[in-house]
Amino acid sequence: MKFWKMNGLGNDYVVIDNRDETIRDEEAPKLAKKLCERRRSVGADGLLLVVNSKIADVKMRIFNADGSEAEMCGNGIRCFSRYCYENKIVSKEEFDVETLAGTKRVWLNLNAEVISVKVDMGKPNWNRQALPMVGEGTCINEDLEIDGEPYKITCLSIGNPHCVIFVDNVQEFPVEYIGPLIENHEVFPRRVNVEFAQVLNKKEVKLRVWERGCGETLACGTGACAVAVAANKLGMVGNKVTVHLLGGDLQIEVGERVLMTGAAEKVFEGRLF
C-alpha cells in the first residue's frame, strides 16, 4: 500500500488512496494510531484517506494520531487536495471535497506543481450545540475557570470545535498545561481544540494551538480561521488577517464565508508492508 507523507506548515499527515476500500472502517482508527506514532513508525499528526464521494469530486476522511475521527482539518485538506491533483485522482484546478463538516471547495495555485491551496472553509457556527458545548446560545468572551483562574473564551465551530483565548504573550503562555485542561473540560462533552492567540495589530495574529487528539501542533488551519473570525467579531482585527503559527503563516479572509490560503508540501512517499 503506497502512501505520501505531507505537511501543511509542519502539521503533518500520512495520505493514502483508499478508494478501493482496502482499509475497512473498523481498521482505520487502529492504523492511524500505528502509522502516526513517532520514532516507531512513519510519524504524523493524522491519517488522511481518499474515499469515493457521491456528492463531490472526492471525499476526505481524517483520523487523528489517537485514532479518533475528525470532522475537518484545514491544513489536512490542503495536503489532501495537492495529493489528489498530483496523483490524477482529480484533474481540475478547482474542485469540491466532501468532509464530515460538509463539502469544501478548493482552488489550486499551480506552477508545474501545487504551490498553495485556497479553501472555502464555510460559515462559522456560533451555536454551542455545534461544538457541542454545555449551555444555550453563544459563547463570546465568557469566563471559564481553570485551576481557579478565569479565562475569557470565545467558542465556535469551523467544521470542528474551537475554544479561542486571547493572551498578552503567547510565547510564554503555558499551552502544554492549560491546553489539555480545556480540551477535556466537562463543558465540552466531545472535547475541543484550544487556540491561544496574541493580536499583534489589525492585520496580524500570533497563534499556538492545542489540538484535540494531537496535543500542541505546529499549525492548525481551522484553528487559524477560528482565531481570525473571533478576533474580527471582537473588533481586534479587520477582514484580512495573517496568522503566524509555529510552522508558518496562513492568510485568512473573514466574510460571510471564511477563506484560508496556505502551503501544502510533499515530504516523501513510501510503501506499507
QUIJO-V602815 format. One record per run of one state. SS is the DSSP state (alpha for helix, beta for strand, coil for the rest). FROM is the first residue (numbers start at 1). LEN is the number of residues. Records with the same first field share a line. If there is no record, write none. Layout:
BEGIN
SS->FROM-LEN / FROM-LEN
END
This chain:
BEGIN
coil->1-1 / 9-2 / 18-7 / 37-9 / 52-6 / 65-4 / 71-3 / 87-7 / 100-2 / 111-3 / 123-2 / 126-2 / 131-8 / 147-2 / 158-3 / 167-8 / 184-9 / 202-2 / 212-3 / 218-3 / 234-6 / 246-2 / 255-3 / 264-1 / 272-2
beta->2-7 / 11-7 / 46-6 / 58-7 / 69-2 / 94-6 / 102-9 / 114-9 / 125-1 / 139-8 / 149-9 / 161-6 / 193-9 / 204-8 / 215-3 / 240-6 / 248-7 / 258-6 / 265-7
alpha->25-12 / 74-13 / 128-3 / 175-9 / 221-13
END
